[in-house]
Amino acid sequence: MLLHVTFLSTLSQGSSSRLGVVVEARNITLPAGARAVLPCRSSRMIWTRDRLKDRQRVVHWDVGRVSISDTAFNDGNFSLVINNVVTTDKGVYTCNLHHHYCQVHQNIQIQLNVTKSARKEKRFWDGEKTVFVVLLGSSVVLPCVNRRPLWREGAQEDQQQVAHWDYQAPGVRPDRAERLVDLYASGERRDYGPLFSQNHMSIEEDAFTVGDFSLSISELKAADIGLYSCLLHHHYCGIQERRIFRLTVGPQLQPNPSTTRPTIQSNELPEPNIAGQLNQVALCAKAVFLCSSSAAGGERRNVDGKQKCRRADEELRTNAEKEAIRLLLRAL
């Protein structure tokens, strides 16, 4: 099978476009009539329905006496409140935000210093972290705020995960590309045009279960030539990835004569009729015996009769020997 794949580029996460970060680009050439699979996979797009959001999102402060608002996961405000500050509260506090599902990890460090003079209270940046100098016995709020949707309740995760496939025919501008299909983690699917309804193109039903959104194209033809784009959007986690495939369809492969199954011709001879041919030999022998007996009964004086009988005897014996040899050769 003719298969040609060229990696155009693998761009860094920092290289982005209006349609998202381009993480892969390939040239793929296949013969007409073949089946093409344009790969588009991402483990970060796997959708689970266990609804265990609280086990996926973790916020904790490393040091000190803590008080966090009960509405933290509603408004994204995880600030730490310390009342009646004492000298032993001095130190570095770290707010750790971990979202295991979206693979997001954020750390915010704050240095807390305690002073007995109100004139020395201040807040500044030391080049690495924020420093708070607070009055002994007062209250302080160490800020840790992240208002991204993934840290707040009410975000419809299954509506914010979507996979798109676009097709751009040769000579068509990118902004005029044709949408082929939209897949949502909620199970909703939108097909555009007849290609999916005619089973010419397909995506596995469990795409969001395994994170595989690869596009299969059966019975390739010249009309399938063009640029295909897989766009993965996870608005909840902030994922935008794009994979590009330039598909070229070559001539259809002709059957290889060397691979054609040969016709088997039997060289075997039919089973010899041994019994019938042995009967013929027996008849010949009987004729020789009769001829000899007749000659002994008085016709021996007749020279012509003897010669005829002798010739018949020799002829029958010769035929019998030939027949026996032929039977032996055929049996081998």
Secondary structure, DSSP 8 states (H G I E B T S, - for coil): ---EEEEEE---TT-EETTEEEEEEEEEEEETT--EEE--B-GGG-------HHHHEEEEE-SS-----TTHHHHTB--EEE-S--GGG-EEEEEEEEETTTTEEEEEEEEEEEES-GGG-EEEE-SSSEEEEEETT--EEE--B--SGGGSTT--HHHHEEEEEEEE-TT--GGG-EEEEEEETTS-EEE-SSTTTTTSEE--TTHHHHTB--EEE-S--GGG-EEEEEEEEETTTTEEEEEEEEEEEE------GGGS-------------HHHHHHHHHHHHHHHHHHHHHHHTTGGG-HHHHHHHHHHHHHHHHHHHHHHHHHHHHH-
